[in-house]
Amino acid sequence: MAKEQKNDNQEGSVYDSFGYVPKKSKVQKSDGLWLTSFADLTILLMCFFVMQLSYSNTDKRKYERVKSAMTPLSAKKLEKQVDNLETLSKKINKAIIDKKLEKSVVLKSDINGLSIEFKDAMLFDVGSADVDTKYAKIADQVMGAIAKAPGDYRLIFEGHTDDLPVTSGKFRSNWDLSAARGVALLDSFRQRGVQESRMSIQSYAHTRPKVVYTGLKGDPLKTARAANRRVVIRIE
């Protein structure tokens, strides 16, 4: 059994059988306090980035491009081609061109998705929410392409009017007229098989003019009012 004896030079230290003298640790309790500050900083940074993410708007088209690029080539070959905003936009645009509707239907894209704007005269009679069957047949191909949007996208129907008061006794105001037109569009897409849970209506009446009326008179004012009378279908 190893015999231990006290070291005369280092009080409290002992020799073992191999002559090893344990050294006192030089680490102080305060030396590890930086870890606490570092952990607090890490948590604060994480909360900051989570908050930034919650307020950000994701560009769905860019997201789908990245997703497609990250999908293995073998998986792409095995999977059936699925529509996304990119392919859907091409189909809708093709339908617009085929029917020569470039002056009456405008397709746009933004970070939220796609928007298809129709002049109100393209679908409805003046001051009415009844779909004009003559023009509806012309726009049928465009509507069919929109109705084929994948099930994970929502369809939002927006109604817009000009600033003139409604004179028809059927509607109390432009709010009623724009809402009724949204309902008419929703009904037509429901008949095309689109689930009701994917659709919604937004009535804006005259509150969001595409062309501002300030300072306009005569023909320019009439042109502005014609541009503001519209319905928009958003795909998000």
C-alpha positions, 0 to 999 in steps of 0.5 A: 500500500502506497505510503503518503507523506506531507510535502514540506514545501506545499501545504495540503499536497501529498506524494503518492507512491510514484512521487506525483504531487497533485497541483491545485486548480487555477480555475476560478468560479468567476471564469465560467460566467461568460458562458451565461452571457453568451447563452443569453445573447444566443437566445436573444438573437434566436428570438430576433430572427423568429420575430423577423420571420413571422413578419416577413412575406415569402415569395411563393414563386421563388420558394417553389423554384428553390424547392424544385432545384433541391428535389433530386432528379430521380424523384422528379422523374418518378413524380407526376408533373404537378402544377405550381404558380410558375406552370399555372401562370403559363397556362393562364397566359396561354389561354389569354393569348389564345382568346386574344383577351390581352386588352381585357384580362391582365395577369400579374404576379407578386410575392403572394401569388397571381392576380388575374384582373378582368374589366367588369364589362368582360363579365358583367352588364353595367350595374349588374352582378349577372354574368354576361353569357356572351362574354363568359363563353369567351373567358371560359378557357381562362376561367378553366385554367384558373379553376385547375389551380392546385388544391393548396392554393386559395382563390380570392374574388375581389370586386371593385367599382367606380365612384359613381353612386349605384342607380339600380334599385337592386343594390343599395350601394357600390359595396353591395354591387362589388360583393354580389359580383364576387359571389357570382364568380364564386358560384361559377367556380363552385360549379367547376368543382372548386371546394368552397373552403378554398374560396373567399370574397373581398368587396372594395367598392370604390375605395381602391381605385386603380386610377386616381380621379383627382383633377380629371374631367371629361374623357380622361375621367370616363377612362379612369372610371372604366379602368376602376370598374373591375374584378380580380381573381387572386391565387395565393 
